């Protein structure tokens, strides 16, 4: 093994390390997607679930902004990622220990779960940030490396779907933390993306965030993202309740997640070719429309697990496009010394949208029913695409692919 690694150049070794970080992060994440099913099982209604998710989004705003600015000030994305992975995994594993049999138990969960999100909300953004920045700087193929993350997420989702009847939903929390040890260890060996030298002790350094907010393209993307993530929050967080409404066991949720992750892979693998033919903004626009098609299908035609799977394929395709294009779009728009902050503010904006999506979504779901709810969500996806399309007017984007990312 040592001889094999000694023959590799730095880029090849880092590609393997990045697969270990990002790929196994998503493998572990697949085991931790049952929080909604757990809360549903202990008696949370869709409205109560919306409140929990909204509170988590509030904390998420502070989380990604805090850790993003900490990363830029320290000049280390790697240290921040290690911190949030350890903190988030440990606190998430302890959720089942919160008592659920007492009258005040829902309040305890509504307090503890958002606290977990101070770390957990920043785990995936900074795992992705480490990958996209290293791919751009080392000229690695982001689409291929990220598709391995989707592939491992699929494998993890299928494993937990088969294991869940004997394992139980409660035990998925600590299993997630156990598997998360792999990306934590691999992050220690990851390359630190280029950044400013950290400030010396006692030295004050201005972040000059005004550079970001004067960037019209970045601000237009924030506007699109706000509507888009309201729709995403509504679509994803209430899917177990939708499954129950059409007579599908919500414990089959893992199968849906596995299928979606599988459908992300084609667009990720061919992202370089797509970027040569289309501007990033067009790819982002397409992702929103594909997700809208899924919601139309859920609202009009789905009535069983197979028909759900058919339409959820569109969401997977759309998410593959969005993953491959959005991170690189933010990376290209942001100044070199504010890339982590740019990603952090975009993620914070998505958390703000999540607050509205979860609070309103839970109440609307209970009020109008599952089918009508998902038709409404489809309209939000189309609206986000329309708003983003308006920002194209009078702008030209260079379609040239900068490097192999």
Buried (B, 14 or more C-beta within 10 A) or exposed (E): EEEEEEEEEEEEBBBBBBBBBBBBBBBBBBBBBBBBBBBBBBEBBBBBBBBBBBBBBBBBBBBBBBBBBBBBBBBBBBBBBBBBBBBBBBBBBEBBEEEBEEEEBBEEBBEBBBEBBBBBBBBBBBBBBBBBBBBBBBEBBBBBBBBBBBBBBBBBBBBBBEBBEEEEBBBBBBBBBEBBBBBBBBBEBBBEBBBEEEEEEEEEEEEEBEBBEEBEBBBBBBBBBBBBBBBBBBBBBBBBBBBBBBEBEBBBBBBBBBBBBBBBBBBBBBBBEBBEEBBBBBBBBBBBBBBBBBBBBBBEEBEEBEBBBBBBBBBBBBBBBBBBBBBBBBBBBBEEBBBBBBBBBBBBBBBBBBBBBBBBBBBBBBEEEBBEBBBBBBBBBBBBBEBBBEBBEEEEBEEEBEBBB
